[in-house]
Amino acid sequence: MKVTIPKEECIYSGNAACQGCSALLGMRYCLKALGEKTIIVVPAGCWTILSGAFPTTAFKIPMFHTAFETAASCASGVKSALRMQGKDDITVLAWAGDGGTVDIGIQALSGAAERNEDFIYICYDNEGYMNTGIQRSSATPYGAATTTTPPNMFKNTQKKNIAEIMAAHNIPYVATACISYPEDFIKKVQTAKSIKGTKFIHLLAPCPPGWKYASEKTIAMGRLAVTTGVFALYEVRDGKYTVKKIENRKPVNEYLNEQGRFKHLTKEHIALIQSDVDKRFENLLKKEQLS
């Protein structure tokens, strides 16, 4: 099999990531795709820590550390400043977690998308506020226990579908990706780089301490999310859907049973999750047929 992952590295080996951290791996892949002519905007979140304490940094590229809610607005400003200087060959990347995207940062992101600002926004989704103690976010899936769900209880509402929310803004490019499929992710980042306007990528980033699994299982966990249909891989380019088909999809319990955050679920809960996964995947396939 031909390997298409670029050799270039834009991150130094020293960083503060947990063992098995997929947010670090995702950033490494992303910057391989974008190269050194990139400016990155990072709001509060795990990557606030991973990038290193001032004056040190894990990046070989310029980084703006900005407030929790301002990744998209800051990226808009950076791009405008570059445009005023005639620097059109530099990519601006906003890189934010699910809390900084689907919750706290969604207003700035929606505004930037409505204006079709020219930058790439990537949400690395570990399905909770992991940096501050595994609190629930609106990206936390149904059934997951967190430190802010009541004892012996779990989140009883569905995960917010941020990719479809962004697709509804009619921006040029929306995609989902998973760190366990690096070539797919890198290709999507390169596609986003080639397009003018607002580009959004929803990246699933499994988290060992937050999801409660052994750190060496990160890649396997991401693959299970995709092969069970829990996290579908697809693109929406100019309104046209392209969905990655999964032959012989695995049952969701193979994914749920590997994570301590779901250990309390009953057979009835799992059956409900399976039904929801099946419905959402079929709806995606219908959108592909109609687009």
Secondary structure as a PSIPRED ss2 file (coil, helix, strand):
# PSIPRED VFORMAT (PSIPRED V4.0)

   1 M C   1.000  0.000  0.000
   2 K C   1.000  0.000  0.000
   3 V C   1.000  0.000  0.000
   4 T C   1.000  0.000  0.000
   5 I C   1.000  0.000  0.000
   6 P C   1.000  0.000  0.000
   7 K C   1.000  0.000  0.000
   8 E C   1.000  0.000  0.000
   9 E C   1.000  0.000  0.000
  10 C C   1.000  0.000  0.000
  11 I E   0.000  0.000  1.000
  12 Y C   1.000  0.000  0.000
  13 S C   1.000  0.000  0.000
  14 G C   1.000  0.000  0.000
  15 N C   1.000  0.000  0.000
  16 A C   1.000  0.000  0.000
  17 A C   1.000  0.000  0.000
  18 C C   1.000  0.000  0.000
  19 Q C   1.000  0.000  0.000
  20 G C   1.000  0.000  0.000
  21 C C   1.000  0.000  0.000
  22 S H   0.000  1.000  0.000
  23 A H   0.000  1.000  0.000
  24 L H   0.000  1.000  0.000
  25 L H   0.000  1.000  0.000
  26 G H   0.000  1.000  0.000
  27 M H   0.000  1.000  0.000
  28 R H   0.000  1.000  0.000
  29 Y H   0.000  1.000  0.000
  30 C H   0.000  1.000  0.000
  31 L H   0.000  1.000  0.000
  32 K H   0.000  1.000  0.000
  33 A H   0.000  1.000  0.000
  34 L H   0.000  1.000  0.000
  35 G C   1.000  0.000  0.000
  36 E C   1.000  0.000  0.000
  37 K C   1.000  0.000  0.000
  38 T E   0.000  0.000  1.000
  39 I E   0.000  0.000  1.000
  40 I E   0.000  0.000  1.000
  41 V E   0.000  0.000  1.000
  42 V E   0.000  0.000  1.000
  43 P C   1.000  0.000  0.000
  44 A C   1.000  0.000  0.000
  45 G C   1.000  0.000  0.000
  46 C H   0.000  1.000  0.000
  47 W H   0.000  1.000  0.000
  48 T H   0.000  1.000  0.000
  49 I H   0.000  1.000  0.000
  50 L H   0.000  1.000  0.000
  51 S C   1.000  0.000  0.000
  52 G C   1.000  0.000  0.000
  53 A C   1.000  0.000  0.000
  54 F C   1.000  0.000  0.000
  55 P C   1.000  0.000  0.000
  56 T C   1.000  0.000  0.000
  57 T C   1.000  0.000  0.000
  58 A C   1.000  0.000  0.000
  59 F E   0.000  0.000  1.000
  60 K C   1.000  0.000  0.000
  61 I C   1.000  0.000  0.000
  62 P C   1.000  0.000  0.000
  63 M E   0.000  0.000  1.000
  64 F E   0.000  0.000  1.000
  65 H E   0.000  0.000  1.000
  66 T C   1.000  0.000  0.000
  67 A C   1.000  0.000  0.000
  68 F C   1.000  0.000  0.000
  69 E C   1.000  0.000  0.000
  70 T C   1.000  0.000  0.000
  71 A H   0.000  1.000  0.000
  72 A H   0.000  1.000  0.000
  73 S H   0.000  1.000  0.000
  74 C H   0.000  1.000  0.000
  75 A H   0.000  1.000  0.000
  76 S H   0.000  1.000  0.000
  77 G H   0.000  1.000  0.000
  78 V H   0.000  1.000  0.000
  79 K H   0.000  1.000  0.000
  80 S H   0.000  1.000  0.000
  81 A H   0.000  1.000  0.000
  82 L H   0.000  1.000  0.000
  83 R H   0.000  1.000  0.000
  84 M H   0.000  1.000  0.000
  85 Q C   1.000  0.000  0.000
  86 G C   1.000  0.000  0.000
  87 K C   1.000  0.000  0.000
  88 D C   1.000  0.000  0.000
  89 D C   1.000  0.000  0.000
  90 I C   1.000  0.000  0.000
  91 T E   0.000  0.000  1.000
  92 V E   0.000  0.000  1.000
  93 L E   0.000  0.000  1.000
  94 A E   0.000  0.000  1.000
  95 W E   0.000  0.000  1.000
  96 A E   0.000  0.000  1.000
  97 G E   0.000  0.000  1.000
  98 D C   1.000  0.000  0.000
  99 G H   0.000  1.000  0.000
 100 G H   0.000  1.000  0.000
 101 T H   0.000  1.000  0.000
 102 V H   0.000  1.000  0.000
 103 D H   0.000  1.000  0.000
 104 I C   1.000  0.000  0.000
 105 G C   1.000  0.000  0.000
 106 I H   0.000  1.000  0.000
 107 Q H   0.000  1.000  0.000
 108 A H   0.000  1.000  0.000
 109 L H   0.000  1.000  0.000
 110 S H   0.000  1.000  0.000
 111 G H   0.000  1.000  0.000
 112 A H   0.000  1.000  0.000
 113 A H   0.000  1.000  0.000
 114 E H   0.000  1.000  0.000
 115 R H   0.000  1.000  0.000
 116 N C   1.000  0.000  0.000
 117 E C   1.000  0.000  0.000
 118 D C   1.000  0.000  0.000
 119 F C   1.000  0.000  0.000
 120 I E   0.000  0.000  1.000
 121 Y E   0.000  0.000  1.000
 122 I E   0.000  0.000  1.000
 123 C E   0.000  0.000  1.000
 124 Y E   0.000  0.000  1.000
 125 D E   0.000  0.000  1.000
 126 N C   1.000  0.000  0.000
 127 E C   1.000  0.000  0.000
 128 G C   1.000  0.000  0.000
 129 Y E   0.000  0.000  1.000
 130 M C   1.000  0.000  0.000
 131 N C   1.000  0.000  0.000
 132 T C   1.000  0.000  0.000
 133 G C   1.000  0.000  0.000
 134 I C   1.000  0.000  0.000
 135 Q E   0.000  0.000  1.000
 136 R C   1.000  0.000  0.000
 137 S C   1.000  0.000  0.000
 138 S C   1.000  0.000  0.000
 139 A C   1.000  0.000  0.000
 140 T C   1.000  0.000  0.000
 141 P C   1.000  0.000  0.000
 142 Y C   1.000  0.000  0.000
 143 G C   1.000  0.000  0.000
 144 A C   1.000  0.000  0.000
 145 A C   1.000  0.000  0.000
 146 T C   1.000  0.000  0.000
 147 T C   1.000  0.000  0.000
 148 T C   1.000  0.000  0.000
 149 T C   1.000  0.000  0.000
 150 P C   1.000  0.000  0.000
 151 P C   1.000  0.000  0.000
 152 N C   1.000  0.000  0.000
 153 M C   1.000  0.000  0.000
 154 F C   1.000  0.000  0.000
 155 K C   1.000  0.000  0.000
 156 N C   1.000  0.000  0.000
 157 T C   1.000  0.000  0.000
 158 Q C   1.000  0.000  0.000
 159 K C   1.000  0.000  0.000
 160 K C   1.000  0.000  0.000
 161 N C   1.000  0.000  0.000
 162 I H   0.000  1.000  0.000
 163 A H   0.000  1.000  0.000
 164 E H   0.000  1.000  0.000
 165 I H   0.000  1.000  0.000
 166 M H   0.000  1.000  0.000
 167 A H   0.000  1.000  0.000
 168 A C   1.000  0.000  0.000
 169 H C   1.000  0.000  0.000
 170 N C   1.000  0.000  0.000
 171 I C   1.000  0.000  0.000
 172 P C   1.000  0.000  0.000
 173 Y E   0.000  0.000  1.000
 174 V E   0.000  0.000  1.000
 175 A E   0.000  0.000  1.000
 176 T E   0.000  0.000  1.000
 177 A E   0.000  0.000  1.000
 178 C E   0.000  0.000  1.000
 179 I C   1.000  0.000  0.000
 180 S C   1.000  0.000  0.000
 181 Y C   1.000  0.000  0.000
 182 P H   0.000  1.000  0.000
 183 E H   0.000  1.000  0.000
 184 D H   0.000  1.000  0.000
 185 F H   0.000  1.000  0.000
 186 I H   0.000  1.000  0.000
 187 K H   0.000  1.000  0.000
 188 K H   0.000  1.000  0.000
 189 V H   0.000  1.000  0.000
 190 Q H   0.000  1.000  0.000
 191 T H   0.000  1.000  0.000
 192 A H   0.000  1.000  0.000
 193 K H   0.000  1.000  0.000
 194 S C   1.000  0.000  0.000
 195 I C   1.000  0.000  0.000
 196 K C   1.000  0.000  0.000
 197 G C   1.000  0.000  0.000
 198 T C   1.000  0.000  0.000
 199 K E   0.000  0.000  1.000
 200 F E   0.000  0.000  1.000
 201 I E   0.000  0.000  1.000
 202 H E   0.000  0.000  1.000
 203 L E   0.000  0.000  1.000
 204 L E   0.000  0.000  1.000
 205 A C   1.000  0.000  0.000
 206 P C   1.000  0.000  0.000
 207 C C   1.000  0.000  0.000
 208 P H   0.000  1.000  0.000
 209 P H   0.000  1.000  0.000
 210 G H   0.000  1.000  0.000
 211 W H   0.000  1.000  0.000
 212 K C   1.000  0.000  0.000
 213 Y C   1.000  0.000  0.000
 214 A C   1.000  0.000  0.000
 215 S H   0.000  1.000  0.000
 216 E H   0.000  1.000  0.000
 217 K H   0.000  1.000  0.000
 218 T H   0.000  1.000  0.000
 219 I H   0.000  1.000  0.000
 220 A H   0.000  1.000  0.000
 221 M H   0.000  1.000  0.000
 222 G H   0.000  1.000  0.000
 223 R H   0.000  1.000  0.000
 224 L H   0.000  1.000  0.000
 225 A H   0.000  1.000  0.000
 226 V H   0.000  1.000  0.000
 227 T H   0.000  1.000  0.000
 228 T C   1.000  0.000  0.000
 229 G C   1.000  0.000  0.000
 230 V C   1.000  0.000  0.000
 231 F C   1.000  0.000  0.000
 232 A C   1.000  0.000  0.000
 233 L C   1.000  0.000  0.000
 234 Y E   0.000  0.000  1.000
 235 E E   0.000  0.000  1.000
 236 V E   0.000  0.000  1.000
 237 R E   0.000  0.000  1.000
 238 D C   1.000  0.000  0.000
 239 G C   1.000  0.000  0.000
 240 K E   0.000  0.000  1.000
 241 Y E   0.000  0.000  1.000
 242 T E   0.000  0.000  1.000
 243 V E   0.000  0.000  1.000
 244 K C   1.000  0.000  0.000
 245 K C   1.000  0.000  0.000
 246 I C   1.000  0.000  0.000
 247 E C   1.000  0.000  0.000
 248 N C   1.000  0.000  0.000
 249 R C   1.000  0.000  0.000
 250 K C   1.000  0.000  0.000
 251 P C   1.000  0.000  0.000
 252 V C   1.000  0.000  0.000
 253 N H   0.000  1.000  0.000
 254 E H   0.000  1.000  0.000
 255 Y H   0.000  1.000  0.000
 256 L H   0.000  1.000  0.000
 257 N C   1.000  0.000  0.000
 258 E C   1.000  0.000  0.000
 259 Q C   1.000  0.000  0.000
 260 G H   0.000  1.000  0.000
 261 R H   0.000  1.000  0.000
 262 F H   0.000  1.000  0.000
 263 K C   1.000  0.000  0.000
 264 H C   1.000  0.000  0.000
 265 L C   1.000  0.000  0.000
 266 T C   1.000  0.000  0.000
 267 K H   0.000  1.000  0.000
 268 E H   0.000  1.000  0.000
 269 H H   0.000  1.000  0.000
 270 I H   0.000  1.000  0.000
 271 A H   0.000  1.000  0.000
 272 L H   0.000  1.000  0.000
 273 I H   0.000  1.000  0.000
 274 Q H   0.000  1.000  0.000
 275 S H   0.000  1.000  0.000
 276 D H   0.000  1.000  0.000
 277 V H   0.000  1.000  0.000
 278 D H   0.000  1.000  0.000
 279 K H   0.000  1.000  0.000
 280 R H   0.000  1.000  0.000
 281 F H   0.000  1.000  0.000
 282 E H   0.000  1.000  0.000
 283 N H   0.000  1.000  0.000
 284 L H   0.000  1.000  0.000
 285 L H   0.000  1.000  0.000
 286 K H   0.000  1.000  0.000
 287 K H   0.000  1.000  0.000
 288 E H   0.000  1.000  0.000
 289 Q H   0.000  1.000  0.000
 290 L H   0.000  1.000  0.000
 291 S C   1.000  0.000  0.000
